[in-house]
Amino acid sequence: MLKTLGVVFFCFLLSFATGCSTIPKNKQTSVIRAQVEASAPEPNPELLARLQYWHSQQKYRRLPFTPAFPLQALHKVAINQPSSIHDLSAIDGVGRQHAKKYGFEILEIIEGFKKNEIPPWLKPAGEKPHWTKGFRLATDALPYPSAKMPHPSVNKINLGIADLQRVDVQEKESLMVLDFLRAAFVNTGLFRVTDRASMSRVLAEQKFQIAVCTTDDCAVNLGRLLKMDKMAYGTVSKIKNTYHLAVNVVDIETAEIQASRSVQAGSMDELGAATVYLADMISGEFK
């Protein structure tokens, strides 16, 4: 009897020490997952949009044999926001060579972002960047739409983006594409995009976690919870050596799919760059 009481008392102390709550176990799991997702490092969409725009510009103004700044490393730059060339070179994927060549421009973009300013030396929109041969459109061949820097607008559309369904693609790659897609939509100047961490916090309060939507019904329900005007959802997949990204945008009020576009690319870097084209094509449906 005493032994049994001792075990019960020990379990009570253990549950108290570990912060046990009365929330059902399945709901606890949803909350914990959402909290973990919300705390994961994520780049600011506005800063990543500016760096993505700069990347599309520097790709075609560089001299032959000059190494391009790797787009995946730019994603880490947006997360870490370095304040010196030394800090920039220490970021995985950057190194001394890239930091020395592009560091001052990148640091000026980051500093301008913190002051809510845009460096005046950024090239104007309308020039066609040099896409590598691995980049192909899965839709009709269209002229490259003018890239735009984010600008204030009183009539921006509130857009949420659900986690992408992935097929033969690693989760970290899928999340990186999602970040670049979010930044690309910001760059159109038409959308006010909710970041993933904010979405996680809102859904965690309602005992939900960020969903991978594959249907318009799922996207509409998620959009209503988040109080969005529209929701984007889609799939990123890899077939042999080719990456595919397909995105749909559904109106929350009418539940109508208003835009659907897809792109293909030969590498993750090119797929990240292709999100600019995809977002511009989709934004054209709402202008």
Buried (B, 14 or more C-beta within 10 A) or exposed (E): EEEEEEEEEEEEEEEEEEEEEEEEEEEBEBBEBBEEBBEEEBBBBBBBBBBBBBBBBBBEEBEEEEEBBBBBBBBBBBBBBBEEBEBBBBBEBBBEEBBEBBBEBBBBBBEBBEEEEBBEEBBEEEEEBEBEEBBBBBEEEEEBBEBBBBEEEEEBBBBBBBBBBBEEBEEEBBBBBBBBBBBBBBBBBBBBBBBBBBBBBBBBEEBBBBBBBBEBEBBBBBBEBBEBBBBBBBBBBBEEEBBBBBBBBBBBEEEEEEBBBBBBBBBBBBBBBBBBBBBBBBBBEBE
